[in-house]
Every structure is written in C-alpha cells, then in structure tokens.
Amino acid sequence: YWIIIVHSNYFLLNTFNYDVRYVLPEKNGWLISTGINGMKQNSSNKGTEYLVPEYGLFDVGEFVMVHKSWSKLDISGGIRYDNRFQKGKDLFLDSLGKKAEADLTNTEHRFAAFNSTFSGISGSLGMAYQFSEKVYLKLNASRGYRAPNIGELAANGEHEVAGRYEIGDPHLKSESSLQFDIGLGMNTKQNTAELDLFNNSINNFVYLHKLSNLAGGDSVIDIANPI
C-alpha cells in the first residue's frame, strides 16, 4: 500500500545571511570592533492554501562595540542601527481558490501588495565593579528593537496548528524596549549570593487580539476558527 500525504500549505523561503566585522588594534586597553550584518529573504507560496503573502525582505544593521577594563572596573557597551525593507506581493484567487490574474472577474484579492520600511536603534552599556575579592556590583542599561514579521503584518488565512484565522496589520510599528538592571553579589568558597533588580518596558508591543462580532461573540469565518 502507498500512503500519500498532501500538504496544502507549502511555503518556500530562501534566506541569505551576511556578516562583516573589523576588530581595531587594541590601544591603551580599549577593545573596539565595528561591522555590518543582516539578511535577504525571498518567499514563494507553492501550496493550495495561503496564510501569508509572498514577500521580499532586506535587513541591514551597522554596529560598534567597545570594551575597557581597569583594576576593579570593567565597562562594555555597543550601539546598533537597523533598517528593514519589506515588500509583500498581491495574490488573487479564483472561485476554486486557485491563483488567478487580477483582471479576471469574480476573483478574491487575498493579499494586497505593500511596502514597509522599519528602522531602529538598539544598544547597551554595562559595568561591573569589584569592591573586593568577594563582593561585586553590576549595572546595565539597554535598548532593544524588533520589526514586525510577515505574519504580524500581512497574514490572512487559517493557522491550522493554532486553530485560528489570522489577519495581519500592515500599519504596525516597530517594537522598542528600554531595560535597566542592577545586581549586588558575593562569592566565597562556601557561599554565593546575588540580589538583582530588573525593569523592562516595551513600546508598540505586538500581540494577538481576538476580534468580536457586533453581538460581542467570536468573529468567525468558519465555525471552527475564531479570528
């Protein structure tokens, strides 16, 4: 007997990553490195069901990192600037749910083309101070950045594993976070103890939100899948 498994979702993604870094010669104890890295992606929908559109993406980020040590003090930090360019493609479906040309009648415009550009700064600055061989203090401040992914921006289809119908929002902004932490610790031959205080706040946080219908219940496209 032959068992044939047909996958209705077939999403082909090609990714190319690049990374170039230059480490400057050490001078007076300063360690400095700089570079650029990112990735390029292209996708194709080759199945019969569609959750996200075909898209192209290009990421580029430039960074600088610095480190310096003294007798009791150690400082390190870095800063990075990112750009993401993302382009989604149109998709039209005929009455049978197959890919169709835009100028045909009775077609569904499943995905609308879009162009999005995101940019943001991330970085951190931290220090560690050794009061003695046993007691130390750590301080750190950092900022994070994340661009929304293709599903968050442009999904329009059934997520079979999660059991829901997902609709993206092309107007999302990049997430950013600001974090502070401080730690006081002690190391001895018999004991290790550390007290840490931590705070992190996120702006433009991206999260799932269930849509409701006019009556206040679940908004559904079919019985099994809330939106």
C-alpha positions in Angstrom: 0.0 0.0 0.0 1.1 3.5 -0.8 0.3 6.4 1.6 0.3 9.8 0.0 0.3 12.9 2.2 -0.7 16.1 0.5 0.4 19.3 2.2 -1.9 22.2 1.3 0.5 24.7 2.9 3.8 24.9 1.0 5.8 28.0 1.8 9.3 28.1 0.3 11.7 30.6 2.0 15.2 31.4 0.8 17.5 33.3 3.2 20.9 34.7 2.7 22.8 36.0 5.7 25.9 38.2 5.7 28.2 39.5 8.4 31.4 41.6 8.1 33.3 42.7 11.2 36.5 44.6 11.8 38.4 44.5 15.1 40.6 47.5 15.7 44.1 47.1 17.2 44.0 47.3 21.0 45.1 50.7 22.3 45.6 51.6 26.0 43.3 48.7 26.9 40.5 49.7 24.7 38.9 46.9 22.6 36.8 48.3 19.7 35.1 46.4 16.9 32.7 47.6 14.2 30.8 45.9 11.4 27.7 45.4 9.3 25.4 42.4 9.0 21.8 41.4 8.0 19.9 39.1 5.7 18.0 38.9 2.4 14.9 36.8 2.0 12.5 35.8 -0.8 9.5 33.6 -0.4 7.1 31.7 -2.7 3.7 30.2 -2.0 3.6 26.8 -3.8 0.7 25.2 -2.0 -3.0 25.4 -2.3 -3.7 27.3 0.9 -2.3 30.6 1.9 -1.6 32.2 5.3 0.9 34.9 4.4 1.8 36.5 1.0 4.9 36.0 -1.0 7.4 38.7 0.0 10.9 40.0 -0.3 12.9 41.4 2.7 16.3 43.0 3.1 17.8 43.7 6.5 21.0 45.8 7.2 22.5 46.8 10.5 25.6 48.7 11.4 27.2 48.3 14.9 30.1 49.4 17.1 31.2 47.6 20.3 33.6 48.8 23.0 35.3 47.2 26.0 37.7 48.6 28.6 39.0 47.2 31.9 40.7 48.8 34.8 41.9 47.3 38.1 38.4 47.0 39.6 36.1 48.3 37.0 35.1 46.7 33.7 32.9 48.6 31.2 31.4 47.3 27.9 28.9 48.7 25.5 27.6 48.8 22.0 25.2 50.5 19.7 23.5 49.3 16.5 21.2 50.9 13.9 18.9 48.6 11.8 16.9 49.1 8.7 14.4 46.6 7.2 12.8 46.9 3.8 9.9 44.5 3.2 7.8 44.2 0.1 4.6 42.0 0.0 3.1 40.8 -3.2 -0.5 40.8 -4.5 -2.4 37.5 -4.6 -5.7 37.0 -6.4 -7.7 33.7 -6.2 -10.5 32.4 -8.5 -13.7 30.8 -7.3 -11.9 27.5 -6.8 -9.3 29.1 -4.6 -6.5 28.9 -7.2 -4.1 31.7 -8.2 -5.7 34.0 -10.8 -4.9 37.2 -12.7 -6.0 40.5 -11.3 -8.1 41.4 -14.3 -10.3 38.3 -14.2 -13.9 38.5 -12.9 -15.1 37.0 -9.6 -11.6 37.0 -8.1 -10.7 37.4 -4.5 -8.0 39.8 -3.6 -6.5 37.6 -0.9 -3.3 39.7 -0.2 -2.7 43.3 -1.1 0.7 44.4 -2.1 2.6 46.6 0.4 5.9 48.2 1.0 7.2 48.7 4.6 10.3 50.3 6.0 11.3 49.9 9.6 14.3 51.3 11.4 15.5 51.4 15.0 18.4 51.8 17.4 19.4 49.2 19.9 22.3 49.1 22.3 23.6 48.6 25.8 26.0 50.0 28.3 27.1 47.9 31.3 29.7 48.0 34.1 30.9 45.6 36.8 32.8 46.9 39.8 34.8 44.6 42.1 34.7 46.1 45.6 36.8 43.2 46.9 37.6 39.6 46.0 34.2 38.6 47.4 31.8 41.5 46.7 30.9 43.0 43.3 28.3 45.3 41.7 26.8 45.1 38.2 24.8 47.8 36.3 23.3 47.7 32.9 21.1 49.8 30.6 19.9 48.7 27.2 17.5 49.5 24.4 16.0 46.9 22.1 14.3 46.9 18.7 12.2 44.5 16.7 10.4 44.9 13.4 7.1 43.1 13.0 7.3 39.9 10.9 5.4 38.9 7.8 2.6 37.1 9.7 2.0 40.1 12.0 1.9 42.5 9.0 0.0 40.6 6.4 -1.4 37.3 7.4 -4.9 36.4 6.0 -5.6 32.8 6.4 -6.2 29.8 8.6 -3.4 28.8 11.0 -4.2 25.1 11.2 -1.8 24.3 14.1 -3.1 27.2 16.3 -6.7 26.6 15.3 -7.5 30.2 14.4 -7.9 32.5 11.4 -5.2 35.2 11.5 -5.3 38.7 9.9 -2.2 40.9 10.0 -2.0 44.6 10.4 0.2 46.4 7.8 0.2 49.6 9.9 2.1 48.1 12.8 5.2 50.0 14.1 8.5 48.6 15.3 8.7 47.4 18.9 11.2 49.1 21.1 12.2 48.4 24.7 14.1 50.1 27.5 15.7 47.9 30.2 17.6 48.6 33.4 19.1 46.1 35.8 21.4 46.2 38.8 22.9 43.4 40.7 24.9 43.1 44.0 26.6 39.8 44.7 29.1 38.0 46.9 31.3 35.0 46.2 33.1 33.0 48.8 34.4 29.4 49.0 31.3 28.3 50.8 28.5 30.6 49.6 27.3 32.5 46.5 24.6 35.1 46.8 23.2 37.8 44.5 20.4 40.4 44.6 19.1 41.6 41.3 16.6 44.4 40.4 15.3 44.4 36.9 12.9 46.6 34.9 11.9 46.4 31.2 9.3 48.4 29.3 8.1 47.8 25.7 6.6 50.3 23.4 4.4 49.4 20.4 4.1 45.8 21.7 2.7 43.4 19.1 0.3 40.8 20.4 -2.7 38.7 19.3 -6.1 40.2 19.7 -9.3 38.3 19.2 -11.9 40.1 17.1 -15.5 40.2 18.2 -18.7 40.4 16.1 -21.4 43.0 16.6 -23.2 40.8 19.1 -20.0 40.6 21.2 -19.2 36.9 20.4 -16.3 35.5 18.4 -15.9 36.8 14.9 -15.7 33.7 12.7 -15.0 32.9 9.1 -15.9 29.3 9.6 -17.3 27.6 12.7 -14.0 26.1 13.9 -11.8 29.1 13.6 -12.2 32.4 15.6 -10.4 35.4 14.1 
